[in-house]
Amino acid sequence: MPRIVLVYPQIPPNTGNIARTCAATNTELHLVGPLGFELSDRYLKRAGLDYWPHVNLHYHNSLEEFLRWHQQQGGRLLGFSVRGRCPYLKWTFQDSDWLLFGSETEGLPKYLLADCHETLYIPMTHPQVRSLNLSVSVTIGLFEARRQLNLG
């Protein structure tokens, strides 16, 4: 099953909402620090409601630590970015994919995007809108991968 990776998330309610989506879909959630909040943050816990015990959560202190973990696990790194090369709807997802999302303010670091198997973007038709909310973007990417993989 695809996994969600948040690299340097900054806003607790976004991460809490993503955690709730991951709990509902039994999807691994990987948080890569440093985070812009503490894992004990009340807004994070409030957004995740009482679903935190059901989240398959992995915390990595640094991007380097996460990349070592990923190397041991295998699978493709797919970076979601407004600067992506391929629309997410034209991509064929695999069960072992890692869906990477960057911080709300900076996105994924350029050097990480360069190391991804592919970079994907969510098309937006209004030229004045730069990006979608992080939790919305994660949900769009995850549910398209689940649809393609017949995961319900």
Residue pairs with C-beta under 8 A, 6 or more apart in sequence:
1 26
1 27
1 28
1 95
1 149
1 151
2 27
2 93
2 94
2 95
2 96
2 97
2 98
2 99
2 142
2 145
2 146
2 149
3 27
3 28
3 29
3 30
3 75
3 97
3 98
3 99
4 18
4 22
4 27
4 28
4 29
4 30
4 99
4 101
4 138
4 142
5 30
5 32
5 66
5 98
5 99
5 100
5 101
6 15
6 18
6 29
6 30
6 31
6 32
6 101
6 134
6 138
7 32
7 63
7 66
7 100
7 101
7 102
7 103
7 108
7 109
7 112
8 32
8 33
8 34
8 35
8 36
8 102
8 103
8 106
9 15
9 31
9 35
9 36
9 37
9 103
9 104
9 134
10 35
10 36
10 37
10 103
10 104
10 105
11 36
11 37
11 104
11 134
12 36
12 37
12 41
12 43
12 44
12 47
13 43
13 44
13 46
13 47
13 135
14 47
14 104
14 133
14 134
14 135
15 31
15 35
15 37
15 44
15 47
15 48
16 43
16 44
16 45
16 46
16 47
16 48
16 49
17 47
17 48
17 135
18 29
18 134
18 135
18 138
18 139
19 29
19 44
19 47
19 48
19 51
19 52
19 55
19 57
20 47
20 48
20 49
20 51
21 27
21 135
21 138
21 139
21 142
22 28
22 29
22 55
22 56
23 48
23 51
23 52
23 54
23 55
24 51
25 142
25 146
25 151
26 56
27 56
27 142
28 56
28 58
29 55
29 56
29 57
29 58
30 58
30 59
30 60
30 66
30 69
30 98
31 39
31 57
31 58
31 59
31 60
32 60
32 62
32 63
32 65
32 66
33 59
33 60
33 61
33 62
34 62
36 103
37 43
37 44
38 44
39 59
45 52
48 55
58 69
60 66
60 69
63 109
63 112
67 115
70 77
70 98
74 96
75 94
75 96
75 97
75 98
76 94
76 96
76 97
76 98
76 117
76 118
77 98
77 100
77 115
77 116
77 117
78 91
78 93
78 97
78 98
78 99
78 100
78 116
78 117
78 118
78 119
78 120
79 100
79 102
79 108
79 112
79 113
79 116
79 118
79 119
79 120
80 88
80 99
80 100
80 101
80 108
80 119
80 120
80 121
80 122
80 137
80 138
80 141
81 102
81 107
81 108
81 113
81 119
81 120
81 121
82 107
82 121
82 130
82 131
83 107
83 113
83 119
83 121
84 118
84 119
84 120
84 121
85 118
85 119
85 120
85 121
86 118
86 119
86 120
86 121
87 120
87 121
87 122
87 123
88 120
88 121
88 122
88 140
88 141
88 144
89 123
89 144
91 118
91 120
92 148
93 144
93 145
93 148
93 149
94 149
95 149
97 145
99 138
99 141
99 142
99 145
100 108
100 112
100 116
101 108
101 134
101 137
101 138
101 141
102 108
102 109
102 112
104 133
104 134
107 131
113 119
120 141
122 132
122 137
122 140
122 141
124 131
124 132
131 137
132 140
145 151
146 152
